[in-house]
Amino acid sequence: MVKIARKSDPKRIAELKKKIRDASYVDEAIQKIAQQLSNELIHSK
């Protein structure tokens, strides 16, 4: 099945670029991902 990409939203892209330059935002995002993966590993056994 082939997915067709949505049209890009320049405003949304600008917001994401701003966020990715913010070290605290990136750190928090990584922490959330790590926590979610840890929870999945703990509950999968």
C-alpha positions as a printed NumPy array, in Angstrom:
array([[ 0.   ,  0.   ,  0.   ],
       [ 1.449,  3.35 , -1.024],
       [ 0.826,  6.36 ,  1.183],
       [ 0.439,  9.749, -0.409],
       [ 2.041, 12.591,  1.521],
       [-0.045, 15.527,  2.642],
       [ 0.76 , 18.962,  1.322],
       [ 3.409, 20.583,  3.465],
       [ 2.347, 23.396,  5.741],
       [ 5.053, 26.097,  5.814],
       [ 3.793, 27.446,  9.153],
       [ 3.964, 23.993, 10.777],
       [ 7.415, 23.366,  9.303],
       [ 8.66 , 26.676, 10.725],
       [ 7.289, 25.727, 14.165],
       [ 9.028, 22.348, 14.048],
       [12.33 , 23.907, 12.941],
       [12.146, 26.297, 15.895],
       [11.461, 23.433, 18.302],
       [14.287, 21.242, 17.006],
       [16.785, 24.037, 17.646],
       [15.701, 24.187, 21.298],
       [17.936, 21.788, 23.261],
       [15.502, 21.498, 26.172],
       [12.658, 20.55 , 23.818],
       [14.796, 17.864, 22.171],
       [15.969, 16.552, 25.564],
       [12.391, 16.302, 26.801],
       [11.279, 14.554, 23.61 ],
       [14.098, 12.01 , 23.943],
       [13.187, 11.403, 27.6  ],
       [ 9.543, 10.775, 26.644],
       [10.555,  8.32 , 23.925],
       [12.945,  6.505, 26.276],
       [10.261,  6.271, 28.971],
       [ 7.716,  4.926, 26.517],
       [10.154,  2.31 , 25.193],
       [11.079,  1.275, 28.728],
       [ 7.427,  0.878, 29.663],
       [ 6.784, -1.238, 26.574],
       [ 9.779, -3.464, 27.325],
       [ 8.711, -3.948, 30.947],
       [ 5.14 , -4.8  , 30.026],
       [ 6.028, -7.082, 27.109],
       [ 7.634, -9.732, 29.309]])
